[in-house]
Amino acid sequence: MFKNTLDNKRYHTLNYHMKKKFNTKVVKISLNAGFTCPNIDGKVGYGGCIYCSASGSGDFGGDVNKSLVEQFREVRDKIDKKWPNSKYIAYFQAHTNTYAPVSVLKEKYESVLKLDDVIGIAIATRADCISDECLNYLKELNKKTFLSVELGLQTIHDDTAKLINRCHTLKQFEDTYKKLKNAGIEVIVHIINGLPFEDEDMMLETAKYLNKIDVDGVKIHMLNIVKDTALEKLYKQTGFHLLTKDEYIDIVIKQLELLNEDIVIHRITSDPDPKNLVAPDFLVKKFCLLNDIDKEMKKRDTYQGIKVSSK
């Protein structure tokens, strides 16, 4: 059995990581703090990433019209019925959650950090939105509570990044990543499989890169096409190849094989809102997909890190 799991998975699960770290069940609660992004408001671009919905990848991130405390408590009260005595991480998910003055960030973050049973905070952001002042504040925060920063990389290929309107480069990502790591802050990196016109080799190169820079954790997403996005328009115009379920499973397994066993796998699929999903249909049945990945890994008798060089 793979050692970094509690449920016979063949990769280093987030559940295992959190249970080992906090010795209890830990649940992340997604919040919408009402931020925007610099590639939406014109600072570096307009329109946002071509795959993002209006909620900024925060479809399950709470009602922005409610306070952060209200958003948190609504979800916590439901979870408490399923997993009593759980601890919680406040997850600032929607849009770019460091894209504001530090005074604003401090007010928003600390409004939920003071709540009972909140043991930490996770902040989803972009590599071009962490100023030196923001970094200094994150350093302070990291001394007081559990902190993880989630950087959306999506791909190491700048041509693809330009196509999807990320409006930042791999070099910018590297600079920010190094600053966060040097500050002792845990960094989780998001990547997307199936981006327009990327082939398998390109996706595997992205995974190899993450292993090379020794990330703390990875979130692997399957590209999903959402209604009324620039990606939907591109898909209809070009008919670019969208990965099939079998292709996606194969690529995810190959990526896991290339990631050191100490890297925590926070997710290995996307979680789109079915009401707004154009394609692919197989993402609607999330747990079936996860089970199929498990079955195929067992069939191949493979596991995370098996192809990582020992040199």
N, C-alpha and C positions, 0 to 999 in steps of 0.2 A: 504494500500500500504506500502511496505517496505520502511523505511525512507531514507536509504542511496543509493538512485538511482534517476536518472532523466528520466528513460524510462521503468518504470513498471517491472524492474527486481526484483527478490526476494533475491538478494544478493548485497553486497556492491561493486558497480562498480568502476573501475578505472576512468571512465569518470566523475562520480560524485565527486570522491575524488579530481581530478585535477581541476575541475571547481570551487569547493568550495575553494580550496587552492589558485588558481591564478585568479579566476573570468574571465576566458577566455578559449577558446579551446586550449588544449595542446596536441601535437603530439610527440611521440618518433620516432626518426630516427635511425635505426640500422646501425652500422658502423663496419668495419673490420680493426682492427689496426695491423694485422699481427703477433699477439702473437701465442704461442703454449701452451701446457699443460705439467705439470710435469709427468703425466702418459703416455705421448707420447714420450718425449725426453730422458727418462731413469732415471730421477732424482728419481722418485718413482715407475716407471713402464714403460711399452712400449705398444703401440697400441691404447692408449686412451680408453675412455668408449666404451663398445661394440656396443652401439647404435648410436654413433656419425658418421656423414658423414665426409668427408675430410675437410669440411668447419667448423667443430667444432661447430655444432648447430647454425651456422650463415649463413644459406642458403640464407637469405634475407638481409645479413649484408653489402652489398656493395662490390665493386671490390677492392681487396687488392692491386692491381697494381696502383690504383689511390690514391692521397693524401686524408686524412681525410676530408679536407675542400671541395675537389671536390666531394667526396662521399656524404657529407652532402648537398651541394648545388643542386646536381642532384635531390635528393628526395624532398628537400624543394620546389624547383621551381614547381614541379608537385602538391604538396599538397597545395601550395598557390592558385592554380587555383580552387581547391575544397573548401578550407576553408581559405579565405583571412584573414589576420591579426592574424593568429594563432601564438602561441609561441611554442618553441621546446625544447625537452630534447635530448641531444646527448647520444645514447645508445651504449656503447661498448659491443657488444654481442658475437662475435665469439671467441671461445677458452677461455683462462683464462687471464682476462684483468688487473690483478695485478702481472702477472708473468714476471717481468722485474725490473731492477734497478729503483729506484724512479726518477732519472734524466730523464729516458726514459718515464716513466708514466707522469711526469709533462709536458714534451714537447708535448706528444700526447693529453692529456686531455685539456690542456690550449690552444692548437691550435684551438679547436672548441668552447671552452667556450667564447672566445673573439668575436665570430661572433654575428651579430645582431639577435635578437629574440631568442637566446639560453638562456634559463632561468635556466638550470641545466644539470646534468649529471647522467646517470645510468651506473653502472659498474657490469658486470657479471663476477663472479670469483668463486674460490674454497676456502674452509675453510683452506686449508693448504698453501695458497699462499698470506697471509697477514702478512708480517713481522712487527716488532715493528716500524721500520723506515717508512714502508708503512702506518701503522695505524696513525702515527703522521702526515704524509702528508694528509691523508684523513680527519683527524680532522681539519687541516688548511683549506682544501677545503670546508668542511662543514660549516665553518664560512663565506665563501665568496659567496657560491652559493647553490642552491638546490642539494642535493646529496642523491642518494640511492645506496646501495650495494646489488647485487643479488647473493645469495649463492645457489649453486646447492647441495641440500641434497639428493633428489630423493627418499630416503627411510631411515627409522630409523633402519632398520634391517641389521646388519653388514655382515651377511652371504650373503644377496642379494648384498650388496655393493661390496663384494669381487667377487662375480660371474660376476658382470657387469664391473669389473676392475676400480672402483672408486679410489682405492688406498689411501683412507683415512677413518677414523672411525667416528662414531657418537660422540665420546669423543672429537676428534679434531674439529668437527663442533661446539660442545657446547662451547668449549674454545674460539674460534674465534667469535662466535655469541655474547657471553657475553662481549667481548672486544669492539665490534662495538656498542652494545647497551649502554654500560657504557660511550662510547664516544659521545653518543647522535646522532648516525648515523642511518638513516632509513634502515631497513633490509627487503628485500623481499626474500622469500625462495621458491625454485622450488622443486616440487615433481612429480613423475611419477607413474601413475596407470598402472597396467598390466605387471609389471616387471616379468621376468621368475620365475615361481613357487611360486609367492606370491598369497595368497588368499585374499578374501574380508576383513577378520578380520585384516590382516597385514596392508592393505592399510588404514583402518579406524584407526588403532593404530598410523600410521604416522600422520594423521590429528589431532588426539587427542593430540599428542605430540606438534604439532605446536601451538595449542590453549593454551596448558599448558605454553609454553615459551613466549607467547604473542608476536608473530611476527607482524610486521607492515603490511605485505602483503604476498600473496601467489600466485604462478603460478602453476596451476594444468595441467599436461600434460597427454595425452594418449600415451603409448608406441607405437612408429611407427617404423616399420622395413624398413630400407633403404638399397638399393642395395649396394653390395660390402662392407658390414660391418661384423664384427664378430657376431653380433646379427643375421643377415640373415643366417649365417652358423649354428649357434646354433639352430635356428628355424627349419631349414631343417633337422638337425640331430636328434632333440628331439621331434619336433612337440608340444612344450609346448603350453598350452592353451593361446590364445590371446583373450582378452575380446571382446565380441560382442558389438554392438552399445547399445542395451538395458541394458546389464550388466554395461557398462561404465556410462551410464546416471544414473542408480540406485546408483552406488558407488559415483559418483560426488555429487549427491544430499545428500546422507548420510554424506559425508565429510563436505559439506556446513552447514548442520544442527549442526555439531560438532564444528564449528568455530565461535567465538564471532563476533557479528555483526559489531564491530569496525575494524575488520581485512579487509583490502582492497583486493578484488579478482581481480588480474591483468589479469588472463586468466583461462579458464576452459576447454581448449582443445589444442591439438597440431596444428601446422601449417606447415606440411611438403611440400616439393617440389613434386608435383604429378609425375614429370618425373622420380624421383628416389625412389618412394614409392613402396614397395613390399606388405605391408599390415599394418593396415586394410583399406579397401576401403572407409569406411564411413568417414574417416578424410578428404577426398578430398572435400566433401561438408560441409565446416566448418559452414556456416551460418545455414544450415539445422539442423546440430547437436546442435548448440546454441539455435535455436528455439525449438527444441524437448526437450531440458533441461528445457527451460522456461515453455513449455506446461505441462510437467510432474510435475514440482514444483507447478504449479497452480492447476493441477488435484489433487495432494496430499494435497493442501492447506498448504504448508510448506514454510519455508524461512530460510535464514542463521541464525544460532545461536539458533534455536528453542529447540535444545536438549543440550544446554550448561547449566550446573548446575549453579544455582545462589549462591551457597555456596562459 
